[in-house]
Amino acid sequence: MYAVGDYIVHPGQGVCQVKDVTESPNALYQLLPIGQRHPVHISFPVASEDRLRPVLTRDEAEKIIDDYPRMQLDDFAARSISLEEEHFRNEIRTGTCRDSVRIVKTFRARIEGLSQRNKKPPVAYERILKQAEERSRLEMSVALGCAPEDVAALFERRSEDVAAQN
């Protein structure tokens, strides 16, 4: 059971802070989403807490940043863009922060590859990239105790360091 003040990841809302735990007939977590313009308190049943997961630790976040340049792209492909979007949105919702970071890297590469061939990337690619970036940056910013923009800078710096070594 999570305690008041803990940060957790809700499948739909992303990173939330536990604001209260009510012990009424049906125990509920009162969650406040982090990083949203107009956050709304969410009531979430304690009985379904297996759908929640704790925010990754600082060590796990640093390991993801270190592994980023060597991280493999996701090669999932479907018959249509909408099926691909559904697959990746589900993976963002139910997967780990590492999964979201891998999706960010995958869609940056896909968009860049299409742009180099003078093709316009599908709008769905931009949506998936944006959702994965927001989810991963927020979670990592909570784990590292910094702003989401600082997380993006850490990834860029790490990629530049690896490029300079090669």
C-alpha positions, -999 to 999 in steps of 0.1 A, spaced: 0 0 0 12 35 -9 15 62 17 5 99 16 33 118 -3 44 89 -24 48 94 -62 32 67 -83 24 62 -120 -12 59 -129 -19 42 -163 -40 70 -177 -28 101 -159 9 94 -156 29 106 -125 7 114 -95 12 121 -59 -8 103 -32 -26 131 -13 -47 110 9 -59 75 16 -95 72 27 -105 42 48 -143 43 40 -161 10 31 -141 11 -1 -105 23 5 -95 49 -20 -63 67 -29 -67 105 -36 -42 112 -64 -31 145 -78 -15 143 -113 18 161 -116 27 184 -145 -7 191 -159 -21 225 -165 -54 219 -147 -49 188 -124 -80 172 -110 -79 150 -80 -85 113 -89 -100 87 -66 -85 53 -73 -95 21 -54 -68 6 -32 -81 -28 -43 -68 -20 -78 -34 -8 -68 -18 -35 -88 -24 -12 -118 -3 15 -102 35 14 -100 60 34 -80 81 61 -98 115 48 -107 144 55 -84 172 79 -90 196 51 -99 172 36 -124 167 70 -140 205 75 -143 209 40 -158 182 48 -185 201 80 -194 234 61 -196 218 33 -217 200 57 -240 226 59 -268 228 20 -270 190 15 -266 175 -6 -294 147 9 -314 113 -8 -313 107 -25 -346 69 -30 -342 50 -24 -374 13 -30 -382 -9 -29 -412 -20 6 -405 -9 37 -387 -39 35 -363 -30 0 -352 6 11 -346 -7 41 -326 -29 19 -305 0 -5 -298 24 22 -287 -2 41 -267 -10 9 -248 27 4 -242 31 39 -229 1 34 -205 11 0 -191 49 -1 -197 78 12 -177 96 45 -180 123 27 -200 96 16 -225 85 52 -229 121 63 -235 126 36 -261 94 47 -279 107 83 -279 139 72 -295 121 50 -320 97 78 -332 124 104 -334 143 80 -357 112 72 -377 103 109 -381 139 118 -390 141 90 -415 109 101 -433 120 137 -433 154 128 -449 134 112 -477 113 144 -480 82 126 -468 59 141 -442 56 119 -411 21 108 -401 5 130 -374 1 99 -353 39 97 -351 40 132 -336 12 123 -311 30 92 -300 63 110 -296 48 138 -276 29 114 -252 60 92 -247 82 123 -241 58 138 -216 54 106 -197 91 97 -195 103 132 -188 78 137 -159 87 104 -143 124 110 -146 122 146 -134 105 133 -102 131 106 -98 160 129 -104 145 159 -85 148 183 -114 126 200 -141 114 180 -171 134 204 -194 166 194 -174 159 157 -182 158 165 -219 192 182 -215 207 152 -197 197 129 -226 212 153 -252 244 157 -232 247 119 -228 242 113 -266 268 140 -274 293 124 -250 289 90 -267 291 106 -302 323 124 -292 339 91 -280 332 74 -313 
